[in-house]
């Protein structure tokens, strides 16, 4: 009886560990603008045949999204910038978005080290976390001609582009006090 129980337990542990290690993990990327004045660190999920945005999508319209996989995406500015129409001091911030069909809300938050957007959307913790918002801007959403398989965040010296599935946005940035 004990031997049979031990064999079952061993099989259960083996099966569980195999499933855990077999799960596809999103790659984690660090991308920089050409002048290295903007750096973005994010988990890069893949579409894998799924609908990504909308009522039936993985990311619902009107809901806060970590803008990546796993840990919340972080963006670093080496210099003070105009982030859309908001002045933002040099530093590292958590980047959240609220996707919608016609426009997205882009949020910079000063609390680092967040896992996903769970604390942001929690009705109790979220109230406190929203107080740490540094900037919120709205940018127009565009529909891509063809789907983008992997979430792609591309910083340049004048914008940060985000594209995935059929949606893309461009967030204007401009160094304060001149050009890079």
KAJO-V623961 format. One record per backbone hydrogen bond with DSSP energy under -0.5 kcal/mol. NH is the residue of the N-H (numbers start at 0). CO is the residue of the C=O. If there is no record, write none. Layout:
NH	CO
NH	CO
//
This chain:
4	0
5	1
6	2
7	3
8	4
9	5
10	6
11	7
12	8
13	9
14	10
15	11
16	12
17	13
18	14
19	15
20	16
21	17
22	18
22	19
26	43
28	26
28	41
30	39
32	37
35	32
38	75
39	30
40	73
41	28
42	68
43	26
44	42
46	148
49	46
51	49
53	58
56	53
57	50
58	51
59	57
61	98
62	59
64	96
68	42
71	113
72	65
72	94
73	40
74	92
75	38
76	90
77	36
80	87
81	173
82	80
82	85
83	81
83	171
84	82
85	82
87	80
90	76
92	74
93	108
94	72
95	93
95	106
96	64
97	104
98	62
103	138
104	97
105	103
105	136
106	95
107	134
108	93
109	131
111	109
115	69
115	113
117	114
120	116
121	117
125	121
127	123
128	124
129	125
130	126
130	127
131	128
132	129
133	107
134	107
136	105
138	103
140	101
141	167
143	141
143	165
147	164
148	146
150	44
151	162
153	151
153	160
154	152
155	158
159	170
160	153
161	168
162	151
163	166
164	147
166	163
167	141
168	161
170	159
171	169
172	157
173	81
175	79
177	174
//
